[in-house]
Amino acid sequence: MSNIILFRGKAATGKTYITDLLSKKLEITVIREDDIYDKLSICGLKHSVINSASYDILARIIQTNIDTNCDLIVDISLAHNPYLEKFLSKIDLKDSQVYQFLCICSDDEEWRSRIEKRLANPFPNQSFKSVKEAEDHYSKFNIEPLENEIIIDSAEDISIIIERVNQVLSRNLI
């Protein structure tokens, strides 16, 4: 049985930082939708086409890992619940144990500061042009934890975050 450890949330909520540390600690590969998007962006396609293709590719990679009984850490945005549900419907999860984490940053000033840092040196997947634009974008979304999804608050100390994730995973994985 594969273990799929899924981290999702708004931009700048610590997903990449947390998944990097967890990947090293558990020696499990991490894959990011942003990495796929960034590579496809050089093709000059519209954002919607790149985004759709990125999620289709990511779903196929996850399915391959499930089919070959490999564990995987997944870093995706999909903060809006309906988008996550649509994405997960593309994957046959029956031969896997899925651990879902919703990353948030409860310190609004810290989150704004992180967005500002990203704006200074944006990656191709960075579509926001201002903090206000990011705030407006996410205000339209339903970003609530789903059933069995654990909230991770990146405003907390990273050692507390990793310990909390370890506690959840230790029931079956560690």
C-alpha positions in Angstrom: 0.0 0.0 0.0 1.3 3.5 -0.9 1.3 6.4 1.4 0.3 9.7 -0.2 1.1 12.7 2.0 -0.7 15.7 0.5 -0.1 19.3 1.5 -2.3 22.0 0.1 -3.1 25.6 0.8 -2.8 29.2 -0.3 0.5 30.5 -1.7 3.1 31.4 1.0 1.7 29.1 3.7 4.9 27.1 4.0 4.0 24.0 1.9 7.4 23.9 0.1 9.4 24.5 3.3 7.5 21.9 5.2 7.5 19.3 2.5 11.3 19.8 1.9 12.0 19.0 5.6 9.6 16.1 5.7 11.0 14.6 2.5 14.5 14.6 4.0 13.4 13.3 7.3 11.3 10.4 5.9 13.4 9.8 2.8 10.2 10.1 0.6 10.2 11.9 -2.7 8.2 15.1 -2.9 6.6 16.3 -6.1 5.2 19.8 -6.6 2.6 21.0 -9.0 4.5 24.3 -9.2 7.5 22.6 -10.6 5.5 21.0 -13.4 3.8 24.3 -14.1 7.1 26.2 -14.2 8.5 23.8 -16.8 5.4 23.9 -19.0 5.3 27.7 -18.8 8.2 28.0 -21.3 5.8 26.6 -24.0 4.0 30.0 -24.2 0.5 28.6 -23.5 -2.3 30.3 -21.6 -2.3 30.0 -17.8 -5.5 27.9 -17.9 -4.0 25.4 -20.3 -0.7 25.1 -18.3 -2.6 24.8 -15.0 -4.9 22.1 -16.3 -2.0 20.1 -17.9 0.0 20.4 -14.7 -2.7 18.9 -12.6 -3.3 16.1 -15.1 0.4 15.3 -15.1 0.5 15.4 -11.3 -2.5 13.1 -11.0 -0.9 10.6 -13.4 2.4 10.7 -11.4 0.5 10.1 -8.1 -1.5 7.2 -9.8 1.8 5.6 -11.0 3.2 5.8 -7.5 0.1 4.2 -6.0 0.1 1.5 -8.7 3.8 0.7 -8.0 3.3 0.8 -4.2 5.6 3.8 -3.7 5.2 6.5 -1.0 5.0 10.1 -2.2 4.7 13.6 -0.7 2.6 16.0 -2.8 2.8 19.8 -2.6 -0.1 21.5 -4.4 -2.0 24.7 -4.0 -5.7 23.7 -4.6 -6.7 25.9 -1.7 -10.3 26.0 -3.0 -12.1 22.8 -1.8 -14.0 22.1 -5.0 -10.7 22.2 -7.0 -9.1 19.7 -4.6 -12.1 17.4 -4.8 -12.1 17.5 -8.7 -8.3 16.8 -8.7 -8.7 13.8 -6.3 -11.5 12.4 -8.4 -8.8 11.8 -11.2 -6.9 9.3 -9.0 -7.9 5.8 -7.8 -6.9 6.0 -4.2 -8.1 2.6 -3.1 -4.6 1.0 -2.8 -3.2 3.9 -0.8 -3.3 5.6 2.6 -3.8 9.3 2.1 -2.8 11.9 4.6 -4.1 15.3 3.9 -2.8 18.5 5.4 -4.2 22.0 4.9 -1.4 24.6 5.3 -2.5 28.0 6.6 -0.7 31.0 8.1 -2.7 32.5 10.9 -0.4 35.5 11.2 -1.8 37.8 8.4 1.1 40.2 8.6 3.6 37.3 8.2 1.6 35.9 5.2 1.6 39.3 3.6 5.3 39.6 4.1 5.8 36.2 2.5 3.7 37.3 -0.5 5.8 40.5 -0.8 9.0 38.5 -0.9 7.6 36.4 -3.7 6.6 39.4 -5.6 10.2 40.7 -5.5 11.4 37.5 -7.3 8.4 35.7 -8.8 8.5 32.2 -10.3 6.5 31.6 -13.5 3.5 30.2 -11.5 3.3 33.4 -9.5 0.3 35.2 -10.9 -0.2 37.8 -8.2 1.1 41.3 -8.9 0.3 42.7 -5.4 -0.6 41.6 -1.9 -4.0 43.0 -2.4 -4.5 40.9 -5.5 -3.5 37.8 -3.5 -5.9 38.7 -0.7 -8.8 39.3 -3.2 -8.1 36.1 -5.0 -8.3 33.9 -1.9 -11.3 35.8 -0.5 -13.4 34.2 -3.2 -12.5 30.6 -2.2 -13.8 28.0 0.2 -10.7 27.2 2.1 -11.8 25.0 4.9 -10.4 21.7 6.1 -12.0 18.6 4.6 -13.0 15.6 6.7 -9.8 13.9 8.0 -7.6 16.8 6.9 -5.2 18.2 9.4 -4.6 22.0 9.7 -0.9 23.0 9.8 -0.3 26.6 10.8 3.0 27.8 9.4 3.0 30.7 11.8 4.1 28.2 14.4 7.7 27.1 15.0 8.8 24.6 12.3 9.8 22.0 15.0 6.2 22.0 16.3 4.9 21.6 12.8 7.1 18.7 11.9 6.3 17.0 15.2 2.6 17.4 14.6 2.9 15.9 11.1 5.0 13.1 12.5 2.3 12.3 15.1 -0.3 12.0 12.4 2.0 9.9 10.2 3.3 7.7 13.0 0.0 5.9 13.4 0.8 4.0 10.2 3.9 5.2 8.4 6.9 6.0 10.7 
